[in-house]
Amino acid sequence: MVGAVVSANPLQLDVRSHIKCLAICCVITISSFQYGLDYALVGGFMAMPGFLQVFGYYNESTKAWAIDPTVQQLISSLMTIGTFVGSLSVGAFSSKFGRRHGLWSAAILNFISTAVMIGTTNLGALYFARFVLGISVGWFLTFAQVYISEAAPAHLRGVVFAVYQCQLSIGSIVGASIDYGTHLMLSKQAYQIPLAMFFVAPGIQTIALFFFPESPRWLMTQGNEAAAESSLRRLRNMNIDEAEFQAEFNEIKTSTAQQIDYHRGKHLWIEMWKGVNLRRSLLSISVICFHCANGSSWVNIYGVYFLTVAGVKEAFAFSTMITCMGLLGVLASSFVVRHIDRRVILLVGVGACGLCQLAFAVAWTAAPGTAVAGKVVVAFISLFTFFYTAYAPYAWLLGGELPDNHLRAHTYGLGTALNFLGNWLGVFTAPYFINPASLGWSAKYGYIWFGSNMVVFIFTWIFVPETRDRTLEEINEMFLPEKDIESEKEKN
């Protein structure tokens, strides 16, 4: 649906009036750069002789370096298990310490795990470092997304999440490009140089966070009204009209007070599953899990390896091109997100992703191992990546918009954890399907993910509500029973 949305957002509905907040949110989204970087770098390592000489083996029959499927699974999946553990702990940590301290803690874990990965030649130490890095990534992603959901003006949340996805795509491009530049090195530097990139983004964000305010909505849930007002003022431009500012702040204060009163003395992990919160939690978690249900995890992690075993020449070069298609996808969607409903973007994106998976599976079934089939695989993986990144940020966005302020970190953390659990399942099982030493399905693996995408499409059509340009307080009211809305109107 295209058209204006009637919203209670009291702020000016433009971009220029909110440059300061957008700049802060853009720095916070650096967290997703780290996630994209890991996907691209480690996926490339699986086909890199310098890495395989240390952690793989030489296959005498093929006269080439190879990697054991179990080692391949653990290197990739342990990071995903770590993200599951990290995301699951976000709710409890965030309730006590806030969003900024979560991002700082993620940076510390990142520095430790990266140092271990660069220095070790032991598989056990590598597995441990990958797990710790996963906890770091889980915290980076979840705390960053909760922060920008609560800080950005309602009409610009879609734009901010498009920037978030851009950072992820740029991380993937940087990772794929560095891998391409070092993959022919026959020493440990082939992977050590790319791994050093893990220090850059968290270092920048760690310093910047000293100058950024805590989330005003989190501060309000702590009962610190003065700090919340100060934080919101720091997020908005200095020349903001005072009436606009007070209208936004009062809306946050009133809605949060209502939510605090409702949840007082209750266990938040239990309240997520009661009354209207049950629907909100299930919707939020389901939409977040779209990311693991569409097949993006195996394409991102095993892209270079998959193209290599499929007989595609210049697999590293094509991998870089595919990641560039991802950036084009999110840039394209960023121009329309303020004018097109979230549901429409999700439906088009999910439907296109499913058809792309079906297309290269059919091509490989018809002409397995041929040059033509290889070109079709590259073409439709590129299109898949374009459409996935075009809708992916808005699945994250919806997941953060749907819970109330008090439960957001708990719900979002659980949803992100379950998404990464699904990613782990996809990453862990993919080698059984695509590795020639196992089933050797190659591109026919796409049949499974076509079916999964169709389930997601139907779910979106039936259950996902529209939230474009709604303030978080308006969205909270959307889910309230009618008697509670009337009660609140009488109080005011």
C-alpha positions in Angstrom: 0.0 0.0 0.0 1.3 3.4 -0.9 0.2 6.7 0.7 0.4 8.8 3.8 -0.1 7.4 7.2 -2.0 9.5 9.8 0.3 9.4 12.8 0.4 10.9 16.3 4.2 11.6 15.8 4.6 15.2 17.1 8.0 15.7 15.3 8.6 17.3 11.9 8.3 14.5 9.4 11.4 15.3 7.4 15.0 14.2 7.5 16.9 17.4 7.9 15.4 18.2 11.3 16.8 14.9 12.7 20.3 14.8 11.3 21.9 14.6 14.7 19.9 11.5 15.7 20.5 9.9 12.4 24.3 10.4 12.7 24.2 8.7 16.2 22.1 5.8 14.9 24.5 5.4 11.9 27.4 4.9 14.3 25.4 2.5 16.4 24.7 0.4 13.3 28.4 -0.2 12.8 27.6 -3.3 14.9 26.1 -4.9 11.8 29.2 -4.2 9.8 30.9 -6.8 12.1 28.3 -9.4 11.4 28.6 -9.0 7.6 32.4 -9.0 7.9 32.4 -12.4 9.7 30.0 -14.0 7.2 32.2 -13.0 4.2 35.6 -13.6 5.8 35.0 -17.0 7.3 33.1 -18.2 4.3 36.1 -17.4 2.2 38.5 -19.2 4.5 36.8 -22.5 3.6 38.3 -22.3 0.1 41.6 -20.5 1.0 44.8 -22.7 0.8 46.6 -20.6 3.5 43.8 -21.4 6.0 43.3 -25.0 4.9 47.1 -25.8 5.3 46.6 -25.0 9.0 43.1 -26.2 9.8 42.4 -28.6 6.8 44.1 -31.4 5.0 45.6 -32.3 1.6 43.4 -34.5 -0.5 45.7 -36.9 -2.4 42.9 -37.9 -4.8 42.0 -34.4 -5.9 45.6 -33.0 -5.4 44.1 -30.0 -3.6 43.6 -28.7 0.0 40.3 -29.6 1.5 38.5 -29.3 4.9 36.7 -32.0 6.9 32.9 -31.4 6.9 32.9 -31.6 10.8 35.6 -29.0 11.1 33.7 -26.9 8.5 30.5 -27.2 10.5 32.1 -26.3 13.9 34.0 -23.3 12.7 30.8 -21.8 11.2 28.2 -23.0 13.6 30.0 -22.4 16.9 29.8 -18.7 16.2 26.1 -19.0 15.6 25.7 -20.9 18.9 27.5 -18.1 20.6 25.1 -15.5 19.1 22.2 -17.6 20.4 23.7 -17.6 23.9 24.6 -13.9 23.7 21.2 -12.8 22.4 19.3 -14.9 25.0 21.1 -13.0 27.8 20.3 -9.5 26.4 17.0 -9.1 28.3 18.4 -9.6 31.8 21.6 -7.7 31.1 19.9 -4.8 29.4 17.2 -4.5 32.2 20.0 -3.8 34.7 22.8 -2.1 32.7 21.2 -0.6 29.6 22.0 -0.6 25.9 25.4 1.3 25.9 27.0 -1.0 28.4 25.9 -4.0 26.4 27.7 -2.6 23.3 30.8 -1.9 25.3 30.8 -5.5 26.7 30.4 -6.9 23.2 33.5 -4.9 22.1 35.6 -6.4 24.9 34.6 -10.0 24.0 35.3 -9.2 20.3 38.8 -8.0 21.0 39.6 -11.1 23.1 38.2 -13.6 20.5 39.9 -11.9 17.6 43.3 -12.0 19.2 42.9 -15.7 19.9 41.8 -16.4 16.3 44.8 -14.6 14.8 47.3 -16.2 17.1 46.2 -19.8 17.4 46.9 -22.8 15.2 45.0 -25.1 17.5 41.5 -26.2 16.4 40.2 -26.3 20.0 41.3 -22.7 20.6 39.8 -21.7 17.3 36.5 -23.3 18.3 36.5 -21.4 21.6 37.3 -18.1 20.0 34.5 -18.6 17.4 32.0 -19.2 20.3 33.1 -16.1 22.2 33.0 -14.1 19.0 29.4 -15.3 18.6 28.4 -14.0 22.0 30.0 -10.7 21.0 28.1 -10.5 17.7 24.8 -11.5 19.4 25.2 -8.6 21.8 26.3 -6.2 19.0 23.3 -6.9 16.9 20.6 -7.0 19.6 21.7 -4.1 21.7 22.3 -1.9 18.6 18.8 -2.7 17.1 17.0 -2.1 20.4 18.9 1.2 20.8 18.0 2.6 17.4 14.4 1.3 17.7 14.1 3.4 20.8 16.1 6.5 19.7 15.1 7.1 16.1 12.0 9.2 15.2 9.0 7.0 14.2 9.0 8.2 10.5 12.8 7.5 10.1 13.1 4.1 11.8 12.8 2.5 8.4 15.6 4.6 7.0 17.8 3.9 10.0 17.3 0.1 9.6 18.1 0.5 6.0 21.4 2.0 7.0 21.8 -0.9 9.5 21.5 -3.3 6.6 23.8 -1.2 4.5 26.5 -1.5 7.1 26.0 -5.3 7.1 26.3 -5.4 3.3 29.4 -3.1 3.3 30.9 -5.4 5.9 30.3 -8.3 3.6 31.8 -6.5 0.6 34.9 -5.5 2.7 35.3 -9.1 3.9 34.9 -10.6 0.4 37.3 -8.1 -1.1 40.0 -8.6 1.5 39.6 -12.4 1.1 40.0 -12.0 -2.6 43.2 -10.0 -2.1 44.8 -12.5 0.2 43.3 -15.9 -0.9 46.4 -16.8 -3.0 48.9 -16.4 -0.1 50.2 -19.7 0.9 50.9 -18.7 4.6 48.9 -18.0 7.7 48.8 -14.3 6.7 46.1 -15.3 4.1 43.6 -15.4 7.0 45.3 -13.4 9.7 45.3 -10.1 7.7 41.5 -10.4 7.1 40.9 -11.3 10.8 42.6 -8.1 11.9 39.7 -6.2 10.4 37.6 -7.4 13.4 39.3 -4.8 15.6 38.3 -1.7 13.5 34.5 -1.3 13.7 34.2 -2.1 17.5 37.1 0.2 18.2 35.4 3.1 16.5 32.1 2.4 18.2 33.6 2.0 21.6 35.1 5.5 21.5 31.9 7.1 20.0 29.7 5.6 22.7 31.3 7.8 25.4 29.7 10.8 23.6 26.3 9.2 23.0 23.3 9.2 25.4 21.6 6.1 26.8 18.3 5.1 25.4 15.6 7.5 26.8 13.0 4.8 26.8 15.2 2.5 28.8 16.0 5.3 31.3 12.3 5.9 31.7 11.7 2.2 32.5 14.3 2.7 35.3 12.2 5.5 36.7 14.9 8.1 35.9 12.7 10.8 34.3 15.3 13.6 34.4 17.9 11.5 32.8 15.4 10.3 30.1 14.5 13.9 29.3 18.2 14.8 29.0 18.9 11.8 26.9 16.0 12.6 24.5 17.2 16.2 24.2 20.7 15.1 23.3 19.2 12.8 20.5 17.2 15.7 19.0 18.6 18.7 17.2 19.3 21.8 19.4 16.9 23.9 17.4 13.9 21.6 17.9 10.7 23.4 18.7 10.1 23.0 22.5 6.4 22.1 22.0 7.4 19.3 19.7 10.0 18.0 22.1 7.7 18.1 25.1 4.9 16.4 23.2 7.2 13.5 22.3 8.6 13.3 25.8 5.2 13.3 27.4 4.0 10.6 25.1 7.0 8.4 26.1 6.5 9.2 29.8 2.8 8.5 29.8 3.0 5.3 27.9 6.0 4.0 29.8 4.4 4.8 33.1 1.4 2.8 32.1 3.6 -0.2 31.1 5.6 0.0 34.3 2.4 0.0 36.3 1.1 -3.0 34.4 4.3 -5.0 34.9 5.2 -3.9 38.5 6.1 -6.8 40.7 5.9 -9.3 37.8 8.5 -11.5 36.2 9.1 -10.1 32.7 10.1 -13.5 31.2 6.6 -14.8 32.3 4.7 -11.6 31.3 5.9 -12.0 27.7 3.5 -14.9 27.4 0.4 -13.5 29.1 -2.6 -11.6 27.7 -2.0 -9.3 24.8 1.8 -9.7 25.2 1.5 -13.3 24.0 0.5 -12.1 20.5 3.1 -9.3 20.5 5.9 -11.7 21.6 5.0 -14.4 19.0 4.7 -11.9 16.2 8.0 -10.2 17.1 9.9 -13.5 17.4 8.4 -14.9 14.2 9.3 -11.9 12.1 12.8 -11.8 13.4 13.1 -15.5 12.5 12.3 -14.7 8.9 16.1 -14.3 8.5 16.9 -17.9 9.3 13.8 -19.2 7.4 14.7 -17.9 4.0 18.0 -19.6 3.4 20.3 -16.6 3.7 22.5 -18.2 6.3 23.9 -21.0 4.1 24.2 -18.6 1.1 26.2 -16.2 3.2 28.5 -18.6 5.0 29.1 -21.2 2.3 28.8 -18.9 -0.8 32.4 -19.2 -2.0 32.7 -22.8 -1.0 29.4 -23.6 -2.7 30.3 -21.9 -5.9 33.7 -23.7 -5.9 32.3 -27.2 -5.5 29.6 -26.3 -8.1 32.5 -25.8 -10.6 32.1 -22.0 -11.0 35.4 -20.4 -11.9 36.5 -17.2 -10.2 34.4 -18.1 -7.1 36.0 -15.3 -5.0 35.4 -12.7 -7.6 31.7 -13.7 -8.0 31.3 -13.7 -4.2 32.4 -10.1 -4.1 29.9 -9.3 -6.9 27.1 -11.0 -5.0 27.8 -9.0 -1.8 27.7 -5.8 -3.9 24.2 -6.9 -5.1 23.2 -7.0 -1.5 24.3 -3.4 -1.0 22.3 -2.4 -4.1 19.2 -4.2 -2.7 19.2 -2.3 0.6 20.0 1.0 -1.1 17.0 0.4 -3.5 14.6 -0.3 -0.6 15.9 2.7 1.4 14.4 5.0 -1.2 10.9 3.5 -0.9 10.6 2.5 2.7 9.1 5.8 3.7 6.4 5.5 1.1 5.5 1.8 1.0 4.0 -0.3 3.8 6.3 -2.7 5.6 4.0 -5.7 4.7 4.4 -5.0 1.0 8.2 -4.9 1.2 8.2 -8.2 3.2 5.8 -10.0 0.9 7.7 -9.0 -2.3 11.1 -9.8 -0.7 10.2 -13.2 0.7 8.3 -14.2 -2.5 11.3 -13.2 -4.7 13.8 -15.0 -2.4 11.8 -18.2 -2.6 11.6 -18.1 -6.4 15.3 -17.5 -6.7 16.1 -20.6 -4.6 13.7 -22.6 -6.8 15.2 -21.3 -10.0 18.8 -22.3 -9.4 17.6 -25.7 -7.9 15.6 -26.4 -11.1 18.6 -25.3 -13.3 20.9 -27.7 -11.5 18.4 -30.5 -11.7 18.1 -30.0 -15.5 21.8 -29.7 -16.3 23.9 -30.6 -13.2 27.6 -29.6 -13.4 27.4 -27.7 -16.6 28.8 -24.2 -17.3 25.2 -23.0 -18.1 23.9 -24.2 -14.8 26.8 -22.6 -13.0 25.9 -19.2 -14.6 22.3 -19.7 -13.6 23.3 -20.4 -10.0 25.5 -17.2 -9.9 22.7 -15.1 -11.4 19.9 -16.3 -9.1 22.1 -16.2 -5.9 22.9 -12.6 -6.9 19.1 -11.8 -7.3 18.4 -13.7 -4.0 20.9 -11.5 -2.2 19.4 -8.4 -3.7 15.9 -9.2 -2.6 16.9 -10.5 0.8 18.8 -7.4 1.7 16.0 -5.3 0.3 13.5 -6.6 2.9 15.8 -7.9 5.7 16.2 -4.6 7.7 12.4 -4.3 8.0 12.0 -7.7 9.5 14.5 -6.6 12.2 12.6 -3.3 12.5 9.2 -4.9 12.9 10.6 -7.3 15.5 11.7 -4.3 17.6 8.5 -2.2 17.1 6.0 -4.8 18.3 6.9 -5.4 22.0 6.3 -2.8 24.6 9.1 -0.7 26.2 9.4 -2.8 29.3 9.6 -6.1 27.4 11.4 -5.0 24.3 14.9 -6.2 25.2 13.6 -9.5 26.6 11.4 -10.2 23.5 13.9 -9.0 21.0 16.8 -10.9 22.7 14.8 -14.1 22.6 13.7 -13.6 19.0 17.3 -12.9 17.9 18.5 -15.9 19.9 16.0 -18.2 18.2 16.9 -16.7 14.8 20.5 -17.5 15.4 19.5 -21.0 16.6 17.8 -21.4 13.2 20.8 -20.0 11.5 23.0 -22.5 13.3 20.7 -25.3 12.2 21.0 -24.1 8.6 24.8 -23.6 8.8 25.4 -26.9 10.6 23.3 -29.0 8.2 24.2 -27.3 4.9 27.5 -29.2 4.5 25.6 -32.5 4.6 23.7 -31.4 1.5 26.3 -29.4 -0.5 29.6 -31.1 0.4 30.6 -33.8 -2.2 31.8 -36.0 0.6 28.2 -36.2 1.9 24.9 -35.9 -0.1 26.4 -33.7 -2.8 23.1 -32.0 -3.7 24.8 -28.8 -4.6 22.3 -26.2 -6.0 19.3 -28.6 -5.5 19.5 -27.7 -1.9 17.4 -24.7 -3.0 14.2 -26.8 -3.1 14.1 -26.9 0.7 14.4 -23.2 1.1 11.8 -22.5 -1.6 9.2 -24.3 0.6 10.4 -22.4 3.7 10.0 -19.0 2.0 6.5 -19.9 0.9 5.5 -20.6 4.6 7.0 -17.2 5.6 5.0 -15.5 2.7 1.7 -17.0 3.9 2.4 -16.1 7.5 3.2 -12.4 6.6 0.0 -12.2 4.5 -2.2 -13.5 7.3 -0.7 -12.3 10.6 1.8 -9.4 10.3 0.2 -6.0 11.1 1.2 -2.7 9.5 3.3 -0.2 11.6 4.7 2.3 9.1 5.3 5.8 10.7 3.7 4.8 14.0 5.4 5.8 17.2 6.3 3.0 19.6 3.6 4.4 21.9 1.0 4.2 19.1 2.0 0.6 18.4 1.5 -0.2 22.0 -2.0 1.3 21.9 -2.8 -0.8 18.7 -2.4 -3.9 20.8 -4.3 -2.7 23.9 -7.8 -4.1 24.5 -10.5 -1.4 23.7 -11.5 -1.1 27.4 -7.9 -0.2 28.3 -7.7 2.5 25.7 -11.0 4.0 26.9 -9.7 3.9 30.5 -6.5 5.7 29.5 -8.5 8.4 27.6 -10.6 9.0 30.7 -7.5 9.4 32.9 -6.0 12.0 30.5 
